[in-house]
Amino acid sequence: MEREILISERREKRIVYTPELCTGCGICSQMCPKEAISMGLVGAVARGVVDDLAIHINQEECTTCVLCSRVCPFGALAMIVDGKKEVLDTYIKYGTKETTVDMVSCKYCGLCAEACPVDAISVERIISEDGLLTFTGKVEIDGTKCIHCSWCSAVCPTNSITVQKPFEGIFELYIDRCRGCGTCVDACPGDALFMPKGEFGEFADIIKHRLDACIFCGACANACPNDAIKVRRTAIADTIEKKGALEKKILQELEFRPTKAILKTYPELCHGCGNCAVACPVNSLYGENMTIEVENGSVCVINQENCRGCGTCIDACPVDAIELEGVR
């Protein structure tokens, strides 16, 4: 069940945050004129290893200006006016054209529903009763969930699905900084990133990018603990009304803002396997300047300032001897 968190309220206007729709893309934080929105532990939240929010909002600083709601491509921040949600073409979520299906050419094969990374599509297939070897049925797309990733249109054998992306952009991976922790893969809402499974003894890329599935939201860049990914949006969909007011900030390259996190360890539970220290991508990148290590048979935090909150160590720990908290 989706939660709704009241962020700000002024007279008849309210801003409501739905964490289940939030990917931690950070566009709201980038846009906020009061710097009232800060990033949480995006990677750890995506992995499900912490019970936290992908973004944190300082309610005292929020002026209910609606800019965060306008730029959120997922509808996670909603403006409620007189009890009704604003659904206007000036919002990126609602100004982007709805994903549509040509029901004349659709064969109800269900590939779109199988491919959809956010379960936004349902297909009902019924054998025709007109004596022909055909199907009838219906296809429904939940616009609340749809992120316009284009998986559905890519796999459709009859080219029956039309998708408009909210952004155009550039994705760059700096392989010399990547340690293959997979945090970006977990954070990506559209399955645009994956870790290839090579054969034994075969060289395989650490991370691969599916350009056609990318919506250039930037969640991967925010989640990466080693600043190995850069995302820059180069254009906003033409159907977004009054988009000129948004372009200056939205089209800027996302700055690397290391998330502040606190690692907590429980030596009494630790078996001394060292998986956490080996898996930590910051350990691997910075060598001697370790974040977490096993000393005298127990896990301990060496450099708290180094922790970027990705949660890789928690995933690697077999005995739940590590916890993570964000710093707000």
N, C-alpha and C positions, 0 to 999 in steps of 0.2 A: 504493500500500500504506500502510495506517495505521500511524503510529508510536505507540509507547507509552513514555512517559517516567516513570520511577519518581520520585515526588515525596517520599514519606516512608515510613518503615518502622519499625514498633514491634511487637516480638514477632510475633504471627501476622497483624498488620494491615499492609496496604500501600495507599497512594494512588497511582493511576496516571493520568497525563494523556495524552489523545489529542488532539493539536493539530488534526487534520483535522476533528474534531467541534466544535471551539471557535469561537465567533463573536466573542468579545471583548465579550460582553454585560456583563461586570463584576459579575454578581450574586454570584459567589464572593468577589470582592474586597470587596464591600459587606458580606458576611456574616462574613468571617473575623475571629474575636475577637482574633487576634494581629497583624492587619495584615500577614500574611506574603505576601499576594498583591497585586501591583501590575499596572497595565495596561501593555501594550506598545503598539506602533504599530498600533492596531486598523485604521485606515483603510488604511495602507500594506500591511499584511499581507493584508487583503481584496483589495486591488488586485493583489497579487502582485509589487510592486516592491521588496520587501525579503525576505530569507530570515531571518525572525525568528518569534517566538511572540506571540500576541495577549495572553497574560498571562505574568507572571514570578512565580515562587514562591521565596521564601526558605526553603530546606530546613532551615536551622538554627532558624528560628522556628516552623516547622510542628510541631504537636503530634499530628497524625493524629486530630483530633477528629471528622472526617467531615462537618462542616457544609458545606464546599464541595461535597462530592459530593451531599449531600442537596438542595441548592438549584439545582444545575446542570440547566437544563431540556433540555440536549442530550446528557447522558451523557458529556461530555468529561472529567469527573473521576470516577473510579470507585474505590470501596472494595473491596479484595480481602481476604477473610478466609479463612484456611486454604486459599488457592489458588483460591477461588471468588468471583466478583463478587456483591456484595450487590444483589439486585433486590427491593426492598421498597416497599410503598405509602407509606412515610414519605419516600421520595425523590420530588421533583417529576417527574423523568423517568419513573419507573415507577408513580407514583400517579395520574398523568394517564391516563385511559382510552385504550386502544389504538384507533387509527383502524380502523374495521371496514367491510366491504362486504357488503351484502345480495345474496348470489349468486342469489337467486330473481329479483329485479327487474333485476339488472345485465345490460346488453346487450353488454358487452365492446367498447365503442366505442374505448376507449383514450384518451379525452380527459383522464382523471385523470392518466395517466402523462405526457402531453404537458405538462400544466399544472404538475406537481410541480416546484418549484424546486430540490429536493435529490435528484432521481432515486431516490426511495424506492419507487416503484411500478412494477411490471412487469405487463403484460397479455398473455396468450396467447389468441388468437382462432382458433377452429377452426370451419369450416363444418359445420353439423349433418348427420348421415348418416341422419336419420329421414324424409327426403323433404320436410321443411318448409324454408322460406326463413328459417332462423334460425342463430344461432351458439351454440356452446358454448365453454368455455375455462376459464381461471382468472385470478384477480387476486391478486397477492402484494404485501404492503406490508412493507417492511423497517423494523421498529420502531426499529432502531438509528439509522436516518437520519431518520425522520419527525419533523418539528418542529411538527406540529399547526397549520399555517398556514391550513388550510381551503380551499386552492385546489382540491383534488380534489372536495370536496363542492359547491363553488360551481359548477363546470363540469359536474358529473354530470347528464345529461338525465333520469335516472330517480330522482334523489334517493336513490340506493342507498348513499351513503357517509355515515357518522357520524363527526364529529370533535369532540373536546373540547379546548378551549384550556387551557393551564396557568394563564394569568393573565387577568384583566380589567384594563383600565387606561385611561390618558389620554395622548394624543400631542399635543404642541403644537409648531408650527413658527413661529419668530420671523423673519418674512420680511425684516425690516430688517437682520438680521445674516447672512442667507443670501447667499452669493455664487455659488451654482450650481456648486460644484466637483465635486459628485457623489460625494463620499466616503461619505456616508450610504447612497446607492444601492448602492454596491459592498459595504458592510458588512452591509446587511440580508439575513438568510438566507432570508426568505420572499417576496422581491420585492414588499414592501409599499410601497416607495418607487420613484418613477420620475421621469424628466425628460421632460415632454411635448414632442413635436415639432410645433411650430406651423408653419403655412404662412408663406411669405415675406411679411413686412410685418405679420404677425398677432401680437398680444400673447399670450404664453404664460406660464403659471405656471412659476417656476423649478423647484420640486419639488412633486410631488403625492403624497398618501398614500392608500393603499388600506386603509381601516380594517379591513375584514373579513379581510384577510390578515395583519394585524399581531398578533404574539404578545406585544408589549410587553416584549421582552427587554432593550432599551436599547442594543443594539450601535450603532445609528445615532447616539445621543447621545454615546456614548464616542468615536466616530470623527469627529464634526463638529469641525473646528478652531476654529470661531467661536462655539461655545455657542449655536447657532441652534435646537437641538432639546431639548425637555424630555420625558422619559418618566416617568410615575408609574404603578406598578401599584396597583390599588385592591382586588384580591381574588385569592386563590389558589384553584384548583379544589377543590371540596368533597370530592373523592375522595382528596385527600392526607391521610394520617393524621398526627396530631400536628402539624398545620401551625401551631398557635398559637405554637409556639416559634420559628417562622421569620418570622411576620408583622411583628413590630416593625421589623425592618431591611429586609425585602424590599419592604414597602409604603411605604418612604420614597422621596421624589423623589431621583433620581440627582444627585449633586453634580457640577458641572463641574470635572474635574481635568485640566488641560492636560498632555498627554504631553510629556515632555522628550525632545528629539531633537537629533541633531547632523547638520547638513548638510555634506557634503563636495563640493567642486566641483573640476573639472578644466579650468582655463582653456585648456590646450593643445588640448582637444577642442572647446571652445565655438566656435560660429559667430557668436555675438553676435545671435541672432535675437530674444531677449528674451521668448520664449514663457513661460519659467519665471516671470518677474517679473509678466507679465500674468495668468497663470493662478493664481498664489498667492492663495488666498482671504484670508489674513491681511494681505498687502499691500493688497488691495482694501478691506478693512474699516478698517484703521488709517492708510491714506493715507501721510503722510510718514514714519511710523515703519516703514520697509521691512524685510522679512526677507531678501529676495534681490533682486539687481539686476544689470544689465549695465553695467559701467563700462569705458570705453576698449576696447570691443569684446569684453570677456570677462565671464563670469558670476562673481559674488563674493557672499559672504554678508555682509550689512550688520549684521544683528542676530540672532545665534544664539539668544538667549533667546526670540525671537518664534516660532520654528519649533514647530509643533504636531504634526509628524510625519505629516501626511495623505498625503504622496507625490504631490500634484497636480503639483508642479514636475517630478518625474521622469517622470510620464506625458506631460507637455507637451514635454519635451526630445527633439529628434529625433536627438541624437548621443551620448546616454548620458554627458553631462558632469556629472551630478549623482548623488550617492549619499546614502543616509540611514541613520543608525544610531540605535537607541534608547539611552536612558540608564537603567541599572538602579539 
